[in-house]
Amino acid sequence: MGLKELTPQERSDALEKAARARATRAAAKEQLKRGEVSVAELISSADTDDAIARMRVVELLEALPGIGPVRAAGIMGEIGIAASRRIKGLGIHQARALVDFMDTQQSV
């Protein structure tokens, strides 16, 4: 059984929704990079913003100044977060550990 064929209007709506979600995630990453929002604030905003909830944790980490792909993978491995995990998929303990880890790194 395949996927339902979309009408041109449904396809257009879906493309618009996807573009808005990408723009929201890009804006959030830019705010994180500039220090306008913290990791904890971004994670808590995922409860109300589906676009943020669908952001990969590795993208969130790589948006932080001084953290690239290797360091992000190391942080996630240390905390025990899978590489494919999205923000909405973080457990309570994983989210808390990530926020605590980032707080200790920023204070050092």
C-alpha positions, 0 to 999 in steps of 0.5 A, a space after each residue: 500500500 503506497 502513500 495517498 496521492 496529494 492534490 496540487 493544493 495539498 502538495 502546495 500546503 505541505 511545501 509551505 508548511 515545510 518551508 515555514 518549519 525550516 525557517 523556524 528552525 534556522 531562526 532558532 539556531 541563529 538565536 542560539 548562536 548569538 546567545 539570545 536563547 539558551 539550550 534549556 529555553 529552546 528545549 522547553 519551547 519544543 513543547 509548544 512549537 512542533 518545528 523546534 520539536 522536530 529539530 535534531 539534537 545534533 543540529 542544536 549542539 552544532 549551532 552553539 559557538 565552538 561546537 562542531 560535528 565531532 564535539 557534538 557527537 562526543 557530547 551526545 555520546 557522553 550523555 547517552 543520546 542517539 545521533 538521530 534523536 530529535 528534541 521531542 524524542 529526548 527523555 526527561 533525564 536526557 534533556 536535563 543532562 544535556 542542559 546541565 552539561 551545557 551549563 557546566 561548559 558555559 561556566 568553565 
